[in-house]
């Protein structure tokens, strides 16, 4: 029997026994599963007239509010239920979900950790791992998600999330393994399409990478990682207007996405908008004062504006934070070239290019800087 027939059958039974709480609950849950939120809310209102103090109906009310994206109302109901009923895995899970939607992952993590002690249901464990990952607790997230992947071998979302996590920690082989496993289970998994996109982008397969990112964009329009990937390809192929649109979209979704900030700054340098480039890099410094590429980007602008004192200062900061940072080392090369120390500049560049910083021996920054170096070599001479 399909879900529509089940709904019609329960509606018929409820007409004959209108005060039956269990029938009302079964029907409301079925309607929510089918996506008929307004209809579920209508039956909830009728049931509340008969059972206004029902905790079960209060819980359903929170689910409906959550599906209507009224997470504050849902959270308030759930917190009252936790106070009244005590902890249960599902109550904790739904409350944590609302906290996540309200950008409070620390509160969500606290509740999910408790929920996982009550139940190892896959949705609870998955959300726990996802929250640990969001809070950059990579070791904990890996442990949680790998354990779930081994237990639930056909659960595509956990494999997709693992592929994304491995990209973040630059373990590309593991990222590829989990991404391909995910796509075998579900070709429409957004995380896996994004992950494979970045993996093939590593080897400069722009057209192939574009296919995966475009697929991911069809599935989920508001993914900052997808827009960053498409923006990166557009920069490499010198489609700067398109790249700028994607990078701004990525930053509208995730304002602290440092790789997008860094790339946007370089895009402005490439298009001779040095003032805007400086603003972008300075905004990155405000977000994370330990991110060396931002100081290196400012140093490059200093050199182009013939302010070598400031350039040297920012190169020094960038090098102190990360000796392998590409922007700072590139600024150092420009300074050496300007002072005619060409052999020293070539030495810096050679050392820079021979220093692998991930398992593949190549980074996105390297590819970007190669393009930028070609461009500036022409414009500076």
Number of C-alpha atoms within 10 A of each C-alpha: 5 6 12 11 10 14 17 12 12 17 17 12 15 17 10 10 12 15 15 15 18 12 16 24 18 12 24 27 17 18 21 18 12 13 12 14 18 14 13 23 19 11 16 21 14 14 22 16 10 13 16 12 10 12 15 13 20 19 19 21 22 24 25 24 19 20 15 12 13 16 22 16 15 25 22 13 21 25 15 14 19 14 10 10 12 11 15 14 18 17 19 24 24 22 26 29 25 26 21 19 15 14 11 13 20 16 15 25 24 14 22 28 18 16 23 20 11 15 14 13 13 17 16 23 23 22 22 27 29 24 22 24 21 16 13 13 13 18 10 13 23 19 11 20 25 15 14 21 19 12 11 13 12 15 16 23 19 29 30 25 27 29 29 27 24 21 19 14 11 16 15 21 15 15 27 23 15 24 28 19 19 27 19 13 15 16 14 17 22 24 28 31 29 28 33 27 28 30 19 17 21 18 14 15 14 20 13 14 25 23 16 23 28 20 19 25 20 12 14 15 12 16 18 22 25 30 27 27 27 26 29 29 23 20 22 17 12 14 13 20 13 14 25 21 15 23 28 19 21 25 20 13 15 15 16 16 18 20 19 27 25 23 26 28 26 27 26 18 21 18 11 12 14 21 12 15 25 23 13 21 24 19 18 26 19 12 14 13 13 16 18 26 28 30 30 30 30 29 33 31 24 22 19 19 11 13 13 18 12 16 27 20 14 24 29 20 19 27 20 13 16 15 15 19 23 24 27 29 26 24 26 26 22 24 24 17 15 15 10 11 13 15 11 14 21 14 12 16 16 11 13 17 15 10 11 14 13 12 11 13 12 16 17 16 15 18 15 18 15 14 15 17 14 10 12 14 10 8 8 9 5
